[in-house]
Amino acid sequence: MTCLLGLRFDLNTKFSLCAVLSCIFFSCQSILGGNSQDYFNLQSRIQEIFEASKTSIVRVKATREIVSEGKSRRILKMGTGFFVSKDGQVLTTGLLKDPDRIWVEHMGSFYLAEKLGQDALCNLSLLKLEERPSDFSFVTLSDFPDDPKAGSILVGLTCALEFEVGPTYGILQSEEFSLGKRLFPTKMLRTSLALGPGEIGAPIFDLQGKFVGISHIGLPDLRSSFVLPADACIRIREALTFSGEVDYGWFGITTMRKLNDSSGFDIVVQNLIEGSSAADSLIKSGDVIKRIGNRAVSNQGDLANAAFFSRPNTFVEFLVLRDDKEIKIPIKVAKRPSLRNELAEVEDPVIDGDIGNITPINKDINETNPF
């Protein structure tokens, strides 16, 4: 007989079954860093997070009838969502465009919902139930005090397919600003959470039970996913609650990358868009952008992130390098225009019962992205 560790033994040898089990136990102890409680502590924390938040999770469904070539068919999209307030608000991923009906499933019961607002840029929807469950909890959306570090263990609570609510876990792998040639509207967290159909829109927590973000894009072939961070969720939820839409900041510049003396890249102002706030400021073409507000700028993603969190009709301070001199320039933030294809809603799925994940459409990264 051969055990999992490759140790050969049989019942006639001096090695008893107990000795082999001890070998396995101490080997696992070594893998977990020498602390035999690590495995059980992790298991307990996942169970505690699940028990504390499972009644906040809902399965969201939206349906609409479409007519194609004289034939009528009803399409369905579903995903995970979660309560974010005691008055029955639910945050979830983007829904069908103009659905006939939206409802949620919570602990075996069904509740009709209305859409309070939808953000096409980040593909999120805020719903409110017409009638609330008698017993539910909600996820507190509070700013994360520090960015979680790569290697941090994350826990997601999801509604996969038609299964019951369940936990899953993975680790935070990196912070990213793009996927291929697509520039994200703000920073995303890449994780090893292998999320599949129905699981996008799920809340993600750290091991302390703090809300880290919402699952945004699933990459099942890579056993990976992207999470929209908590501060971005707060920004979107507040705007959708008060106005039903999100106004993002815009400066009115185009930029390009330029190789510097350190064999790195600088982000350089290329053009000022006519009629924009930047065109009315002291910033010039050729200025190297070093910082916007308190956010350092080293790539195109930093610019997108700065614009995402800048509020229209406020001022932000640009720190630029011009002729080897640092200059601070205030620029008034304008409302981001609806650029073609950039804020457009994603195409609806056209397959009956579609439960696929929706990826937001953004402009391709190039050397002249407008911000």
C-alpha positions as CSV (number, residue, x, y, z in Angstrom):
1,M,0.0,0.0,0.0
2,T,1.2,3.5,-0.8
3,C,0.1,6.6,1.2
4,L,-0.3,10.0,-0.3
5,L,3.2,11.0,0.8
6,G,4.8,8.2,-1.2
7,L,5.6,6.1,2.0
8,R,5.3,2.4,1.4
9,F,4.0,0.1,4.1
10,D,1.8,-2.9,4.7
11,L,0.0,-4.2,7.7
12,N,2.9,-6.6,8.6
13,T,5.5,-3.9,8.9
14,K,6.4,-2.1,12.1
15,F,4.6,1.0,10.9
16,S,1.1,1.1,12.2
17,L,-1.8,3.0,10.6
18,C,-1.6,5.5,13.5
19,A,2.1,6.2,12.6
20,V,1.2,6.9,9.0
21,L,-1.7,9.3,10.0
22,S,0.7,11.1,12.3
23,C,3.1,11.4,9.4
24,I,0.4,13.0,7.2
25,F,-0.7,15.3,10.1
26,F,2.8,16.7,10.7
27,S,3.5,17.1,7.0
28,C,0.3,19.2,6.7
29,Q,1.4,21.1,9.8
30,S,4.7,21.9,8.1
31,I,3.0,23.0,4.9
32,L,0.8,25.4,6.9
33,G,3.8,27.0,8.5
34,G,4.3,24.8,11.5
35,N,1.0,25.8,13.3
36,S,-1.4,22.9,13.5
37,Q,-4.3,25.3,14.1
38,D,-3.8,27.3,10.9
39,Y,-6.0,25.0,8.8
40,F,-8.7,24.9,11.4
41,N,-8.6,28.6,12.0
42,L,-9.0,29.3,8.3
43,Q,-11.9,26.9,8.1
44,S,-13.6,28.5,11.1
45,R,-13.2,32.0,9.8
46,I,-14.8,31.1,6.4
47,Q,-17.6,29.4,8.3
48,E,-18.1,32.5,10.6
49,I,-18.1,34.9,7.6
50,F,-20.6,32.7,5.8
51,E,-22.9,32.4,8.9
52,A,-22.7,36.2,9.6
53,S,-23.5,37.3,6.0
54,K,-25.4,34.5,4.2
55,T,-28.8,36.1,4.8
56,S,-27.6,39.2,2.9
57,I,-27.1,37.3,-0.3
58,V,-29.7,37.1,-3.1
59,R,-30.0,35.6,-6.5
60,V,-31.1,38.3,-9.0
61,K,-33.0,37.5,-12.1
62,A,-34.2,39.8,-14.9
63,T,-36.2,38.8,-18.0
64,R,-37.4,40.4,-21.2
65,E,-39.3,39.3,-24.2
66,I,-37.7,40.0,-27.6
67,V,-39.0,39.5,-31.1
68,S,-36.6,38.3,-33.8
69,E,-37.5,37.4,-37.3
70,G,-41.2,37.3,-36.3
71,K,-40.5,34.9,-33.5
72,S,-40.9,35.8,-29.8
73,R,-38.5,34.5,-27.2
74,R,-37.9,35.4,-23.6
75,I,-34.3,35.9,-22.4
76,L,-33.1,35.6,-18.9
77,K,-30.0,36.9,-17.1
78,M,-29.2,36.1,-13.5
79,G,-26.4,36.7,-11.1
80,T,-25.6,37.2,-7.4
81,G,-26.5,40.3,-5.5
82,F,-26.5,41.4,-1.8
83,F,-28.4,43.7,0.5
84,V,-26.6,47.0,1.2
85,S,-29.2,48.7,3.5
86,K,-31.9,47.8,5.9
87,D,-34.6,49.3,3.7
88,G,-34.0,46.6,1.0
89,Q,-31.5,48.0,-1.4
90,V,-29.6,45.4,-3.4
91,L,-26.3,45.9,-5.3
92,T,-25.7,43.6,-8.2
93,T,-24.1,43.4,-11.6
94,G,-25.6,44.9,-14.7
95,L,-29.0,43.7,-15.8
96,L,-30.8,43.3,-19.1
97,K,-31.6,46.6,-20.9
98,D,-35.2,47.5,-20.2
99,P,-36.2,44.2,-18.5
100,D,-39.9,43.3,-18.2
101,R,-39.4,42.1,-14.7
102,I,-36.7,41.9,-12.0
103,W,-36.9,39.7,-9.0
104,V,-34.7,38.3,-6.3
105,E,-34.6,34.9,-4.6
106,H,-33.8,35.0,-0.9
107,M,-33.9,31.9,1.3
108,G,-36.5,30.1,-0.8
109,S,-38.8,33.1,-1.3
110,F,-39.3,35.4,-4.3
111,Y,-39.5,39.2,-4.2
112,L,-40.2,41.7,-7.0
113,A,-37.6,44.5,-7.3
114,E,-37.3,47.8,-9.1
115,K,-34.2,49.3,-10.6
116,L,-33.1,52.5,-8.8
117,G,-30.2,53.1,-11.2
118,Q,-27.6,51.5,-13.4
119,D,-24.0,52.4,-14.0
120,A,-23.0,51.3,-17.5
121,L,-19.3,52.2,-17.1
122,C,-18.8,49.7,-14.2
123,N,-21.8,47.5,-15.1
124,L,-23.5,47.7,-11.7
125,S,-27.2,48.1,-10.8
126,L,-28.9,49.2,-7.6
127,L,-32.3,47.6,-6.9
128,K,-34.9,48.1,-4.2
129,L,-37.3,45.3,-3.2
130,E,-41.0,46.2,-3.3
131,E,-41.5,44.0,-0.2
132,R,-38.6,43.1,2.1
133,P,-38.0,39.7,3.7
134,S,-38.8,39.4,7.4
135,D,-35.3,38.3,8.2
136,F,-32.3,39.5,6.3
137,S,-28.9,41.1,7.0
138,F,-27.0,43.6,4.9
139,V,-23.4,44.2,3.9
140,T,-21.9,47.4,5.3
141,L,-20.1,49.3,2.6
142,S,-17.3,51.1,4.4
143,D,-14.0,52.4,3.1
144,F,-11.2,49.8,3.4
145,P,-8.6,51.5,5.7
146,D,-5.7,50.0,3.7
147,D,-5.4,48.3,0.4
148,P,-5.3,44.6,0.9
149,K,-2.0,43.1,-0.1
150,A,-1.2,40.4,-2.6
151,G,-1.5,37.1,-1.0
152,S,-4.4,38.2,1.3
153,I,-7.1,35.5,1.6
154,L,-10.5,36.6,0.3
155,V,-13.9,35.0,0.8
156,G,-16.8,35.3,-1.6
157,L,-20.5,34.4,-1.0
158,T,-22.2,33.5,-4.2
159,C,-25.3,32.0,-5.9
160,A,-23.8,29.7,-8.6
161,L,-26.4,28.5,-11.1
162,E,-29.5,27.4,-9.2
163,F,-27.5,26.1,-6.2
164,E,-27.9,27.4,-2.6
165,V,-25.8,30.3,-1.4
166,G,-22.3,29.1,-0.6
167,P,-18.8,30.4,0.3
168,T,-15.7,30.2,-1.9
169,Y,-12.2,31.5,-1.2
170,G,-9.0,32.5,-3.0
171,I,-6.2,35.0,-2.7
172,L,-5.6,38.5,-4.0
173,Q,-3.1,38.3,-6.8
174,S,-2.5,41.8,-8.0
175,E,-3.9,45.2,-8.8
176,E,-4.7,45.8,-12.4
177,F,-5.9,48.7,-14.6
178,S,-6.6,46.8,-17.8
179,L,-7.5,43.5,-19.3
180,G,-5.7,43.0,-22.5
181,K,-6.3,46.2,-24.5
182,R,-9.3,47.2,-22.4
183,L,-8.7,49.9,-19.8
184,F,-10.7,49.5,-16.7
185,P,-12.6,52.6,-15.5
186,T,-10.7,52.3,-12.2
187,K,-8.3,50.0,-10.4
188,M,-9.4,46.3,-10.1
189,L,-8.3,43.5,-7.8
190,R,-7.2,40.3,-9.6
191,T,-8.0,37.3,-7.5
192,S,-7.8,33.5,-7.7
193,L,-11.5,33.2,-7.0
194,A,-12.7,30.9,-9.8
195,L,-16.1,32.4,-10.4
196,G,-18.5,30.9,-12.9
197,P,-22.1,31.5,-14.2
198,G,-24.4,33.2,-11.7
199,E,-21.6,34.2,-9.3
200,I,-20.7,37.7,-10.7
201,G,-22.1,40.4,-8.5
202,A,-21.2,38.6,-5.3
203,P,-19.7,40.4,-2.3
204,I,-16.1,39.7,-1.4
205,F,-14.7,39.8,2.1
206,D,-11.3,39.6,3.8
207,L,-10.7,37.2,6.8
208,Q,-11.8,39.9,9.2
209,G,-15.2,40.0,7.5
210,K,-14.7,43.5,6.0
211,F,-16.2,44.1,2.6
212,V,-13.4,44.2,0.0
213,G,-15.5,44.7,-3.2
214,I,-17.9,43.1,-5.6
215,S,-17.0,40.4,-8.1
216,H,-16.9,42.2,-11.5
217,I,-15.6,39.8,-14.2
218,G,-15.1,36.1,-14.1
219,L,-12.3,34.3,-16.0
220,P,-13.2,30.7,-15.4
221,D,-10.6,29.4,-17.9
222,L,-7.9,31.0,-15.8
223,R,-9.5,30.2,-12.5
224,S,-9.4,33.9,-11.8
225,S,-11.6,36.9,-11.5
226,F,-11.6,40.7,-11.1
227,V,-13.1,42.5,-8.1
228,L,-14.3,46.1,-8.1
229,P,-12.9,47.6,-4.9
230,A,-15.0,48.8,-2.0
231,D,-14.3,52.5,-2.4
232,A,-15.5,52.3,-6.0
233,C,-18.7,50.5,-4.9
234,I,-19.4,53.2,-2.4
235,R,-18.9,55.9,-5.0
236,I,-21.4,54.2,-7.4
237,R,-24.0,53.2,-4.8
238,E,-24.2,56.8,-3.3
239,A,-24.7,58.3,-6.8
240,L,-27.3,55.7,-7.8
241,T,-29.2,56.2,-4.6
242,F,-29.5,60.0,-5.0
243,S,-29.8,60.5,-8.7
244,G,-30.0,57.1,-10.5
245,E,-26.8,57.6,-12.4
246,V,-23.1,58.3,-11.8
247,D,-21.4,61.5,-12.9
248,Y,-17.7,60.8,-13.4
249,G,-14.9,63.4,-13.5
250,W,-13.2,64.5,-16.7
251,F,-10.2,66.8,-17.2
252,G,-10.1,67.3,-21.0
253,I,-6.6,66.0,-21.9
254,T,-5.2,63.3,-24.1
255,T,-1.9,61.7,-23.0
256,M,0.8,59.5,-24.3
257,R,3.6,57.4,-22.8
258,K,7.1,58.6,-23.3
259,L,10.3,56.8,-22.6
260,N,12.4,58.6,-19.9
261,D,16.0,58.6,-18.9
262,S,15.4,55.8,-16.3
263,S,14.2,53.4,-19.0
264,G,10.7,53.8,-17.7
265,F,7.7,55.7,-19.1
266,D,6.3,59.1,-18.2
267,I,2.7,60.1,-18.8
268,V,2.9,63.2,-21.0
269,V,0.1,65.6,-21.9
270,Q,-0.4,65.4,-25.6
271,N,-3.3,67.7,-26.4
272,L,-5.9,69.8,-24.5
273,I,-9.4,69.2,-25.7
274,E,-11.1,72.4,-26.9
275,G,-13.6,73.8,-24.5
276,S,-12.5,71.6,-21.6
277,S,-11.4,72.7,-18.2
278,A,-7.8,71.7,-19.0
279,A,-7.8,74.0,-22.0
280,D,-8.8,76.9,-19.7
281,S,-6.0,76.1,-17.2
282,L,-2.2,76.6,-17.2
283,I,-1.4,73.0,-18.1
284,K,0.4,72.6,-21.4
285,S,1.2,70.0,-24.0
286,G,4.4,68.3,-23.1
287,D,3.9,68.5,-19.4
288,V,4.8,65.3,-17.5
289,I,2.0,64.4,-15.1
290,K,3.4,63.3,-11.7
291,R,0.4,63.5,-9.4
292,I,-3.3,64.3,-9.4
293,G,-4.5,65.3,-6.0
294,N,-3.0,62.7,-3.7
295,R,-2.7,60.0,-6.4
296,A,0.7,59.4,-8.0
297,V,0.5,59.0,-11.8
298,S,2.9,56.4,-13.5
299,N,0.6,54.9,-16.1
300,Q,-2.7,55.3,-18.0
301,G,-4.6,53.4,-15.3
302,D,-3.6,56.0,-12.6
303,L,-5.1,58.7,-14.8
304,A,-8.4,56.7,-15.2
305,N,-8.4,56.0,-11.4
306,A,-7.9,59.7,-10.6
307,A,-10.7,60.7,-13.0
308,F,-13.0,58.0,-11.6
309,F,-12.8,59.5,-8.0
310,S,-12.8,63.2,-9.0
311,R,-16.2,64.8,-8.5
312,P,-17.5,67.2,-11.2
313,N,-17.5,70.9,-10.2
314,T,-14.6,70.4,-7.8
315,F,-11.0,71.4,-8.3
316,V,-8.0,69.0,-8.3
317,E,-4.4,69.9,-8.3
318,F,-2.1,68.5,-11.0
319,L,1.6,68.2,-10.2
320,V,3.5,68.4,-13.5
321,L,7.1,68.5,-14.5
322,R,8.0,71.2,-17.0
323,D,11.6,72.0,-18.0
324,D,12.8,70.1,-15.0
325,K,10.6,72.2,-12.7
326,E,7.6,70.9,-10.7
327,I,4.5,73.1,-11.1
328,K,1.2,72.7,-9.3
329,I,-1.8,73.5,-11.5
330,P,-5.5,73.5,-10.3
331,I,-8.0,72.2,-12.8
332,K,-11.8,72.2,-12.4
333,V,-13.3,68.8,-12.9
334,A,-16.0,68.6,-15.5
335,K,-18.7,66.0,-16.0
336,R,-17.4,63.2,-18.2
337,P,-19.0,63.3,-21.7
338,S,-20.8,60.2,-23.0
339,L,-18.1,59.1,-25.4
340,R,-19.2,56.8,-28.1
341,N,-18.9,53.1,-27.2
342,E,-17.4,54.0,-23.8
343,L,-20.5,54.5,-21.7
344,A,-22.8,52.4,-23.9
345,E,-24.6,49.5,-22.3
346,V,-23.2,46.1,-23.1
347,E,-25.1,44.0,-25.6
348,D,-27.9,41.9,-24.1
349,P,-27.4,38.2,-24.3
350,V,-29.6,36.5,-26.9
351,I,-29.6,33.0,-25.7
352,D,-32.7,31.7,-23.8
353,G,-31.9,31.3,-20.1
354,D,-28.5,33.0,-20.5
355,I,-26.5,33.1,-17.3
356,G,-23.2,34.2,-18.7
357,N,-21.1,37.0,-17.2
358,I,-21.2,40.4,-18.8
359,T,-17.9,42.2,-19.4
360,P,-18.1,46.0,-19.6
361,I,-17.2,47.6,-22.9
362,N,-14.5,50.2,-22.6
363,K,-12.2,52.0,-25.1
364,D,-9.0,50.2,-26.1
365,I,-5.8,51.4,-24.5
366,N,-3.8,53.5,-26.9
367,E,-1.4,56.4,-26.7
368,T,-4.1,59.1,-26.8
369,N,-6.8,58.1,-24.3
370,P,-8.9,61.1,-23.3
371,F,-9.3,61.8,-19.5
